[in-house]
Amino acid sequence: MEILIEAVSQPIELRIEEGEEPGYAGSYFLINAGNTVIRLDSSSFPALEPGINYLKFTAPGAASTISYSVNFSTPLADSHPSTSAIKYLSEAQNGDGGWGFQSRDGVSRLYFSYWASKALGRQVPDSTDRSGFVLGKERAGGGFSDEDGPTVFDTAVALLTLSELGLDTQAVAPQSIGYLENTRFANHSWENDAYLSVWAMDALLASGIPLAPSIISNGGAGVGENFSTGMRTVEITGFAPVGAHEVRVNHPSSSVEYDRSTGRYIISVVLAEGLNSVEVAAVNLSGVSGESRTINVTLDSTLSEQEFVLLPVFNRVGFAIDPANDLDATGLLSLLGDVAIELQKFNTDTGVFDSIRREEGGGFAGINFGISGLETVNVTVSGNAAFGLSGRPVSPAVIDLVSGLNMITIPNPPSDLTAFKLLDLIGDETVVGGLQRYNPVSGRVESAGYHRGLPIGMDFSIDRHIAYSLYMHVPLAGFDLPVNVETSISIQEPIAGATVTTSPVMVTGSVSGNEPLSVDVNGVPATLTGNTYSASVPLTTTGMVDLTATVLDDRGNTSRDAVTVTYDPVDYFVPVGGSVSGTRSFSAPTELLYAIAFYTTSITNLPEGVSFNTTNVQIFVTGEIAVDYTIAADTTAVPGIYTFQVVYELLDSDANPLEPLTENVMTFRIEIGP
């Protein structure tokens, strides 16, 4: 059964119980986000068991009503190829619930009943009282037998049958388990019989409560049960205890691969942002879970990832990030898995490499050491390998160089950094002796150094994640590792899609690169202040306008950012509580000029809180009449874009209108803003 949780407004807990409504104790699925699929089957944890199962959704800490729907399908029984065989075995059962050598021969035996029950499995309900027949063969004080006294063989067969039926033998037959444990000889056999010992051992494994599974790798932090990662999907690997029939995990977005022959399991978990609790438990043949182990995984999307790719046999790697979790050599060997052979880290105090190796038995021999950002290790592997780590970049990267050998890594080198340039940054030939790298493809050591003040050797590129051997004549404290400054530019104002009403428009943003930098916007040079810039860009066309900012750094690298705005011009921008002034003109025939005595204005659609006042009128002999005016917005004016109209009229001394007039009807479009 698969249940899709489409949406949640708060965390939801889902519990499952066979035969009765679940309580509030025990294991449960935790749903933190919508679009979460929960798969319920016999291997989930909690498990879907044969018979009637009750599902209970709760929203902890709140009184809530939760609705859901479940779609399911059941395969038809007669479509299974073994249907006829199942029917035969069911009809061959004796009336007491057991099986004999022949069909319905009336002589039921534990051994035959075991094989019949194993063949039928749990697909046939125990309505035929198979378990009742077996339990009826238990003797006083423990042990099972088809005859009078208990025997090791019959006890082992009976316990295995009960386990195959899904019964908890620890609950229904504890004395018989004790009988089997107490009949073992001093040489750890049963009756010095290998065949009999195999049956007894299998019965005890099927009946025993499994220990908690072990963890050998937690998907990005080496060995450990609590870790942070920036990876959305992680793999948790480990080993189930001897006798575990399966491994179950309670996290809904996870899958389990379990190899019973080796006991190794791999859990793939899709994480939600924040804390994820992954509960892992081993289950015996009866379906009884042992002690669980909880792994707390925190998904932190702000963490960076560093991927390592290793080639056979020898590699030198550098850590460009500071691991988010405590990481040591044994943890790294665990991450690498079976191909890992040896790790080495140079010890500047002793002047030698500390080394740790994986032993054939699975342990480690040598000196364990911690691993942090900017450190380097030599890695020996038997084949191709890859692993990833979560952590935070080391910035600024400053190191102290000692006299003699130094193993260094540069987490984010400039793209054009080479061995010769790095030597020049460190010092001349009186300071530094040489630089080497190991090339895993060619298997050769490549070297660069000085001769008579000039660089010699191979001018190889300096790459991230690579370890380099640096030989110093003298110590150098506080050396700043060169950093690649990304060339980038962004427009922060105006934002894409904005409407611009005035020209020129002020374009501002942030910029980075190798200084000195030059920035222009639509060809207009910008003013730089630190890592910000500004440019006043005129707009000549209305409608959609593209604004493109371009940066050029000292190394010739360039970057661009562009936004599209809408230019919808207004005549004036008037701040609330402020005013603007302007001048416009209209004209009259020259023969009317000497008759002008007065002027009038009429205003329509003037917005609330806005005033229009004519402050001066000048009459020129050419017939032009120039008017000066002030537009003011008081504190009650509402921000927005408005259009109003002003009409000027001329009158003679008798108040008669003088005509004709040209362009005396004036339209104003203003924007009021804070």
N, C-alpha and C positions, 0 to 999 in steps of 0.2 A: 504494500500500500504506500502510495506517495501522497503527501498532503502539501499543498502550496499555500503558504501564508502570504496573501497578496499585500496586506498593509497592516501596520501596527502603529499605535500612538504611544506605546510604552512597551517595555519588555514583557513577554508572555512565556510562561512555563507550561510545557506539555508533559504529563506523566502518563504511564501506561501500566496496566495491571491485568493479569490473567484472572478471570472469574469474579472479580469484584472491583468496586470503585477504588481508584488509587487514593492513598492518603497524601499527606504533605511531606512525608519523609522519603528518602531514597533518591534514585537518580532520575533525571528529567532532561528534556530538550529545552534549551534556552533560545528564544527567538528575539533578536534585538532589532531586526530590520525587515522591511517588506521584501517580497519576491524571494522568500526563503523556502526551499523545498526540503521536506523531512521525509526520508524513506524509512519505513518500518518493515523489517523482516526479521528472520530468526537470528541474523548476525548484528542487528542494530543494538544499541545499548542506551536505554532499556530495549528489550527484545520483544518482538511480536511472537507470542507463543500459540501453540495449537489450541483450538477451542475459542471461547468467547473472550475477547479482550476489551477492556474499558479504557477509553481515552478521556483525559481530564485536562481542560485548558484553564489556566488561572492567570490572572494579572496580579502579581504580588503587590501588596501594599495599597490596593485600591478596590473599591466595590465596582465591578465592571460587568457588563453583559457582553459576551463574546459569541458571535455567530460564525458558522462555518459549514461547508458542504464537502462531502467526500464522494468521489467517483471511484468505482472499483469494478473489476471483472474477474470472473472465476473460470478457469479452463474446464471444459467438460471432461469428466472422468473417463469416458469411453474413447477419448482421443489419445490417451497415453498408451504406448505400445505394450506396456507390461500389465494392462488391465486384466487380461485373461489369467495371467499368472497370479496376480493379487487375489482374484476371485477363487482360484484353485486353493491357494494357501488358506484363505479364510474358511473355505468349506472343509478343508482337511483338519481343522482344529478339533480337538477333543472337547467334550462337554465341560471338563474342569478348567478350560482355558489354556491348556498346554498342547504340545504336539508330540506324537510318537514317531517311530521309524516309518510306519505306514500311515496312509490317510485314515483318520478317524479310527485308529486301532484300539483306542481306549487305554493305551499304556503311555502316558505322557512322561517325558524325560526333560530335565533341565537343559541338557546339551542340545537336543533337537529344538526345544522351544526357543533357545537363544538364537539359533540360525534363522528360524522362521520369523522371529520378532525383528531381527536385524534386516531381513529381506523386506519385510513389510514397512519397517521404519515408522516414522510418526505420521505418514500420510493416511494411515488407517487409525481411527480413534480407538482408545483402549476400552471400548464398550464390551469387548469380548472377554474382559477380565484376565488379560495376560498377566498383569502385575499381581493379581490376586492368586493365580496359580503359583507364581514364583515365591511370593511371600509365604504361602502355605507350606513351603519346603524348608523354611528356616527352623533350626533346632534351638532348643533351650540353651541359653548361654552363648549363642552365636554360632554361625556357620550354617551352611546349607547342605542338603543331601537328598538324593532320590530314595535312599534306604534309611537306616536307623541313625547312625552317627554322622556328624558333619565330615566332609572331606574338603581338601584344598581345592581340588578341581571343580567340584560342584559349587563351592562358595564363590570361586572366581567367575564361573559361568553365570551364576545367579546375579551377582553384583553388576556384571556387564550387561545382562538383560535388562535389569532395572534402570541402568543408566541410559541404555538405548531407548527405553520407553520415556525418558525424560524425568524420572523420579530422582529426588535428592536422596541418595543412599545414605548420606550422613544423617538424615532425618528418619528414614524408614528402616534402616538396618545398621545402626551404629555398632552393635555388638559383633555382627558378622565381619565388619571391617576390622575390628580389634582382633577377632579370631585369625584373620588372614595375616595381619601384621605380626602376631605372636607365634605363628607356626613357621616362621622363616628360620633357617638354620644359621649357625655361626658364620658359615662361608657365604651368606647372603643368598643362598638358593632355597628352593622349596623341595625338600626330600631328595636333594642331589639330582634333580631331574630338570634338564634344560627346558623341555617342552612344558612341564608343569609350572616352571618358574616364569615363563613367558606369559601364561594365562594369569597367574597371580599378580605379576607386575602390572599388566594392562588393567586388571580390575582395580588395583590400588590407585593407579593414575587416573582412571575414569571416575573414581569416587572421591579423590582428594580435592580439597579446596585449593585452587591455584594461588600461588604467590602473585604479588603485583608484577607486571611486566617491567623489564629494565629498559632504560633509554640509552642509546649509544650516540645518537645525533639528533639535535632538536631543530634542524632546518636552517641554521644560520648562526648558531652561537657555540658550537662545539657541544660538549657534554653539559647538561644542566636541565632543570625542570621549569625555569622561569626566564623568559627572554623577551626582548623587543626586536622588532624587525620592520623594515620598510617594504617587504615583499608581500604581495597580496595572497600568494599561495605558498605554503611551506610543506616540507616533508619531514615527518618525525619518524625515526627508525629505531628499532630496538629488538629485543628478544623476549618472547613469551616463556614462562617457566615450563619445565618438562611436564608433559601430560596435558597441556592446554589444548583443548579441542578447537577453539577459535579465539579471536581477539575482538573485543567490542569497544566502540568509542561513542561518547554521548553527543559529540558536536554535530549538529545537523548538516553542515556543509562539509562533510568529510567522507572519504572512502578508505577502505582497509584492504591491503593485500597481505595474506598470511600464508607462509610456507610451513606446513606442519613437519616436513622432513628436517628442516633446519631450525625451526622455531623463530625465524626472523619475520618481522612485520614491518610494513611501510604504511604510514597513515598520511594521506594527502588532505590538507585542511585549507579551505578557502576562508580567509579571515575577514571579519568586520572591523572597522576602525575602532580602536580602543582595546579593552581587555577581552580576551577570549579564553575561556577555561575549557581545556580539552581533557576529558576524563577517560582513561584507558584501563581496561580490565581484561583478564584472561578468564575463560569459561571452560569448565570441564565437560565431559561427555553428557552429563546429566543436565547441562544448561545452567549450572550453578556458578555464579560469578565469585571470583576471589576478591582479595583486597585490590582496590583501584589505585591508580596513580594519576594525579592531576598535574597537567602542564599548563601554566598560565602564559599565554602568548599575547603580547601587546603590539597591535599594528599601529605604527607611527609613520604616517605618510610623509612626514618631514625628513625622515632619515634618507641618506643617500645609499646607493648600492655600488659595490665594487665586485666585478666579476673577474675571476682568475681562470686562465686556461693554461694547463700544464702539458708539456710534451715529455715522452720518455727520453732520457732517464733523469737528467739533472736540470733544475731550474733555479733561477734566482728571482725572487719576487719581492716587491715593496708594498707596504700598506699605505695607500693614499688617504684612508679614512681611519678614524679612531673607532674601533669596534664598539657597537652599542652595548655589547655584553662582554663580561669577562671571558677572555680567550687565552688559552695556553696551548703549549705544543701538543699535549695529548688530545685536546679538543679539536685542533686542526687536523691531526692524524685521523680522528674519528670522522670528521667531515669528508676527508678524502676517501675513506672507505678502504677496501681491500687492496687497492693499488698503491697505497702509501707505504713507503719503506723507511724513510729517515728524514728528520728535520734538523737543521743547524742554524744557530744564531751566534754572531760574533760577540764575544764578551770583551769590551774595551778595558775592563779592569784586569783580566788575566792575560789578554792578548791571544786567546785561542777561541775556537768555536765550541760552544756548548752543543751537545748532540743527544738526540733521543730517537730510538728505533722501535718499530713495531715487532713484537716477537710472534713466533708461529702460534703460540697458544692464545693469542689475542691481547696479551698484556703489552707493557711498554718497558723498555730498558734504557737508562741513560739519565740525563739531567733535564727535568721538565722546566720550561721557562715561559714567562708571560709574553704576550704579543700585543703591542699597542700601535697607535698611529705613527708613521714615519719610520717604523722599524722594518728590517729586511730579514728574510730567512732563505736558506738554501733548502730546496725540496727535491727529494729523490723519490721517483715513482716508477712503477713497473709498466705503466701504460698511460694512455691519454686520460686526463682527469680535468674536471672543472668544478668550481664551487663559487658560491657567492656569499658576501658578508654585508650586513647592514651596519651603518655607523654615521659619524658626522665628519665632514672635511676638516682637516687640520689647517687652520688659517688664523693668523699669519704663521707660516712655517719657518721657524728659526731653530737652528741646531748649533751645537758646540762641536767643533772638530778637534780631535786630539792628534798629537804627533804620532805618526805611524799610520797603520791601516784604519780606515773608517769605511763602514758599509752604509751607504746612503741611498735614499730614494727621493724623487722630486714629484710630489703628488699632482701638480698641475703645471707642467713646464710650458714655456712659450713654444709656439709651433715651429719657430726657426732656431730653437736652442740646439746647439751641437756640442760635442766634447771640447772643441777648441774654445768656443765662447764661454762654456762653463769654467774651464781652467782660467780664462782671462778674468772672469768675475771673482774667482777665489783669490787669485794673486799671481805673482810672477814665479820664476823658477826657484827663487829663494824661499818661497812659501809652500808651494805645492810641487809634488814630485810627478804624479801621473794619475790617469783615470783609466779604469778598465771595465769592460762589460763582458758577460758570457753570452754567446749567441747559441741558443739551444738548437737552432736549425742546422748550423754548420758544425756545432760542437767545438768551436774555437773561442779563445779569449782574444778580444780586440782591445788595443791599447792606444792611448794618446798621452803625450807629454811635452816637455820642452827640450830644446837643444840650442844653446847659445842665444837664449832669449826668444826663440821662435818656436811655435807649436809644430810638433812632428807626430807621425803615426797616422792612425785612422780617425778621421773627423766624423765619427758616427753620431746619429741623432740621439737626443735624450728624450726618452719616452716615459710616460707614466706607468706605474705598476712594475717597473723594472728596478732591480737593485744594482748598484754600481760600487766598485772598489775604488776608493780614493786614498792616495798615499800623500801624507802631509809631512813636510820637513819641520814645521813648527805648528803649535796649536793655534786655533783661531776660534775665539768665542763669539757667539751671537751672529752667525752667518745667516743672512736672509736668503732662503732658497728662492730662485727666480720663479715668478708666477705668471702664468698666461692671463693677460687681461683681455677678456672678451670684448670685441668691438660691438657695441649695441647702442641703439637710440630708441626712444619711445616718445610719442606725443601724449602729453597728459591733459592739456587744454588747447583748443576745445576738444571735447570728446566726439567720437564718431557718431554721426547722425544728428549732431546739434544744429540748431538754427542760429545763424549769425546775422545780426541786424545792422552792424556798423563796419565801416572800413576806414583804415586798415584793422585787421584782426591780430591780436597778440597771441602768438603760438609759443607755448612753453612745454618743457619736458625734461627728461633725464638722459644722460649720455655717459658712455664709458669707452675706454680704449687706451692704447699706449700714447701718452701725451708727447708733444702737443697735438691738440685736436682742432679740426675746423668743421663747423656746422653751418648748413644753410637750409632754409625752408622756401621751397619754390623759387630758388635762386637768390633769395635775400639773405645776406650774411647774418648769422645770429651772434648774440653776445653770450659768452660763457662765464659762469660763476661757479667754480668748483665742478660738480658733476651735473649741473643744470644749465639750461640754455633758454634764451628767449629771442623772438624775432617778430618785428612788426611787418605784417604781410598785407599789401593792398589787394583788394578784391575788385575786379573789373567787370565781372559778369554775374548776373543773378542766377539763382537756381543751384544745381549741384556743383560743388567746387571741391576739387581734390587738393589736399595739403600734404606735401611730401617733405619730410625732414631727412637729411642725409649727413652722415658723419664720415670723416676721413681721418684715420689716425696716423701716427708717425711712421708706421711700417707699411703704409699703403693699404691697410685693410679698410673696408668700407661697409656700412650698414645703413638700412633705410627703414623708415616707418611711415605709414600714410593713413590718413583718415579722410572721410568724405563728409562735408558739411553742406548745409543749405544756406545760401546767401539771400536773405530777404530784407533788403535795406529799408531803413527808416530815415526821416529827415533829421531827427534829433533824438538823443537819449537824455531823458530828464530824470535825475535821481529824486526820490521822495524827499521832500524838504529842500530841494534845490531848484535852480532855474538855468535856462540857456537864453542867449540872445542871438538875433540874426537880422538880415536885411533882405527884402525883396522889392521888386519894381513892377509898376504897370505904366501904361502910357495913355496920353490924350493928344488930340490934334493941337498944333501950336497956337491956332487962333483962339483956343479956349483958355489958354494959360492965364491971360490977364483978367479973365472973368472969375477965376477960382477964388472963393472966399472961405469955404468950409470943406471938411471931409467927414464922412460917416463910415462906420464899420458895422457889419452884422455877422454874427458867429453862430454856426449850427453844429450840433453833436460834440460840443466841448465836454470832455469827461468830468465827472465829479472830482473836486479837489484840484482842478487844473485851471489856471487863469491865462488869458492872452491879453497883453497890453501893448498898444502902439506908443513908442517912446519918442519918435521924431518923424517928421515928414519933410522931404526936400523936393522942390520943383526946379527942374532944369529947363533951359531954353530949348532943348531938343524935344521937349514933350515928355521926358521921362519923369516919373514921380517915384522916388525912393522912400520906402517906409522902414524904419527900425522898430523892432518889437522884442518883447521878452515873454517867454513861456515858462511858467512856474508851476510846481507841484507841491502842495502843502502836505502835511503829515497824514491827511485822510485819504490821499490819492491811492488807488488800488493798482499795483503793478500789472502791466500788460501792454499790448500794442493797440493804439487807438488812431482813428482818422477823423479829423474835423475840418470845417471849411470857414474861411474868412472872406467876406466880400467888401471891397472898398468902393464908396461912391463919392463924387465931387459935386459941390453945390455952389451956386452963385450967391450974391449978397441977399437975394430975395428967397433963398432956400430952394431955388429951382435946380433940378439935376442937370448936370452937364454931360452930354453924350456926343459921340460914342467914346467908350473906354476899352482898352485892350489889356488882357491878362490881369484884370482887377479881381477875378475870382481865384482865390488861392487855396489850395488843398495842402494840409499838413498831416504827415504820418509820423507819430512819435511813439517812443517806447518809454514807459515809466518803470523804473526798477529801483531796487533798494540801493 
